């Protein structure tokens, strides 16, 4: 994966995180609404969307894919909330580590896994953990001791 592809992946992962925060939704719900073809399109146009604000692009995605307002509000935790780009970076590294040859499918699967809600629990320190540990948890299907 070259640097352009990594930047596009970071953009898409950060956009999903941003939309999840704006709409108070689980990140898995967001990617289910967008779907595989929608994620593929967002990944393909990420280099163009970089020049637009996250707010503008997310508003278009929310409308285009009919993403409803939910009740998964991660802003009310007592801990300092990391930026959506920081969390996008966590997902980017995880997707790269777990990539099965189809980057869009891997994005979809990672955001739909149990680990996504665990990463969004900003009261824990899971999102600070190293990528090897997160990948091992994903593969095991549970948080490892």
C-alpha positions as CSV (number, residue, x, y, z in Angstrom):
1,X,0.0,0.0,0.0
2,X,1.5,3.3,-1.0
3,X,1.3,6.6,0.8
4,X,-1.6,7.9,-1.3
5,X,-3.6,4.8,-0.5
6,X,-2.8,5.1,3.2
7,X,-3.9,8.7,3.2
8,X,-7.2,7.7,1.4
9,X,-7.7,5.0,4.0
10,X,-7.1,7.4,6.9
11,X,-9.6,9.8,5.3
12,X,-12.3,7.2,4.9
13,X,-11.8,5.8,8.4
14,X,-11.8,9.3,9.9
15,X,-14.9,10.2,7.9
16,X,-16.8,7.1,9.3
17,X,-15.7,8.1,12.8
18,X,-16.8,11.7,12.3
19,X,-20.2,10.6,10.9
20,X,-20.7,8.3,13.9
21,X,-20.0,11.1,16.3
22,X,-22.2,13.6,14.4
23,X,-25.1,11.2,14.2
24,X,-24.6,9.4,17.6
25,X,-24.3,6.1,15.9
26,X,-22.3,2.9,16.3
27,X,-19.6,3.0,13.6
28,X,-20.9,-0.4,12.3
29,X,-24.4,1.2,11.7
30,X,-22.7,3.9,9.6
31,X,-20.9,1.5,7.4
32,X,-24.0,-0.7,7.0
33,X,-25.9,2.3,5.8
34,X,-23.2,3.2,3.4
35,X,-22.7,-0.4,2.2
36,X,-19.9,-2.0,0.3
37,X,-20.4,-0.1,-2.9
38,X,-20.7,3.2,-1.1
39,X,-17.5,2.6,0.9
40,X,-15.8,1.7,-2.4
41,X,-16.9,5.0,-3.9
42,X,-15.8,7.0,-0.8
43,X,-12.4,5.3,-0.9
44,X,-12.0,5.9,-4.7
45,X,-12.9,9.7,-4.3
46,X,-11.1,10.2,-1.0
47,X,-8.2,12.1,-2.7
48,X,-10.7,14.6,-4.1
49,X,-12.7,14.8,-0.9
50,X,-9.5,15.7,1.0
51,X,-10.0,19.2,-0.3
52,X,-13.5,19.5,1.2
53,X,-14.4,19.9,4.9
54,X,-15.4,16.8,6.9
55,X,-18.6,18.6,7.7
56,X,-19.6,19.1,4.0
57,X,-18.7,15.5,3.0
58,X,-20.3,14.0,6.1
59,X,-23.5,16.0,5.5
60,X,-23.7,14.7,1.9
61,X,-23.0,11.1,3.1
62,X,-25.6,11.3,5.8
63,X,-28.2,12.5,3.3
64,X,-27.2,10.2,0.4
65,X,-27.2,7.1,2.6
66,X,-30.1,8.0,4.8
67,X,-28.1,7.8,8.1
68,X,-30.5,8.4,11.0
69,X,-29.7,10.0,14.3
70,X,-29.0,7.4,16.9
71,X,-28.3,7.3,20.7
72,X,-24.7,6.1,20.8
73,X,-23.3,9.3,22.1
74,X,-19.5,9.0,22.9
75,X,-19.2,12.7,23.8
76,X,-20.5,12.3,27.3
77,X,-17.6,10.3,28.7
78,X,-15.5,11.7,31.5
79,X,-12.2,11.1,29.7
80,X,-10.7,13.4,27.2
81,X,-12.1,12.4,23.8
82,X,-9.5,11.8,21.1
83,X,-10.0,13.5,17.7
84,X,-11.9,11.7,15.0
85,X,-8.6,11.8,13.0
86,X,-6.7,10.1,15.8
87,X,-9.3,7.3,16.0
88,X,-9.4,7.2,12.2
89,X,-5.6,6.4,12.5
90,X,-6.4,3.6,14.9
91,X,-8.8,2.1,12.3
92,X,-6.4,2.7,9.4
93,X,-3.6,0.8,11.1
94,X,-6.0,-2.0,12.0
95,X,-7.4,-2.3,8.5
96,X,-3.9,-2.4,7.0
97,X,-2.9,-5.1,9.4
98,X,-6.0,-7.2,8.7
99,X,-6.4,-6.5,5.0
100,X,-7.4,-9.7,3.2
101,X,-6.7,-8.3,-0.3
102,X,-10.0,-6.3,-0.5
103,X,-9.5,-3.1,1.4
104,X,-13.1,-2.1,1.2
105,X,-14.3,-5.4,2.6
106,X,-11.7,-5.1,5.4
107,X,-13.0,-1.6,6.3
108,X,-16.5,-2.9,6.4
109,X,-15.6,-5.9,8.5
110,X,-13.5,-4.0,11.0
111,X,-16.1,-1.3,11.6
112,X,-18.8,-4.0,12.0
113,X,-16.8,-6.0,14.5
114,X,-17.2,-6.1,18.3
115,X,-13.9,-4.2,18.5
116,X,-15.4,-1.0,16.9
117,X,-17.6,-0.4,19.9
118,X,-14.7,-1.2,22.3
119,X,-12.5,1.3,20.5
120,X,-15.4,3.9,20.8
121,X,-15.4,3.4,24.6
122,X,-13.2,6.4,25.4
123,X,-13.5,5.6,29.1
124,X,-11.2,2.7,28.4
125,X,-7.6,2.8,27.1
126,X,-8.2,0.3,24.3
127,X,-7.7,2.8,21.5
128,X,-4.2,3.6,22.9
129,X,-3.2,-0.1,22.6
130,X,-0.7,-1.1,20.0
131,X,-1.8,-2.4,16.7
132,X,-0.6,-6.0,17.2
133,X,-2.7,-6.3,20.3
134,X,-5.8,-4.8,18.6
135,X,-5.3,-7.2,15.7
136,X,-5.0,-10.2,18.0
137,X,-8.2,-9.2,19.8
138,X,-10.0,-8.9,16.5
139,X,-8.8,-12.3,15.3
140,X,-9.7,-13.8,18.7
141,X,-13.2,-12.2,18.7
142,X,-12.7,-10.9,22.2
143,X,-10.6,-8.5,24.3
144,X,-7.5,-10.5,25.3
145,X,-6.0,-10.5,28.8
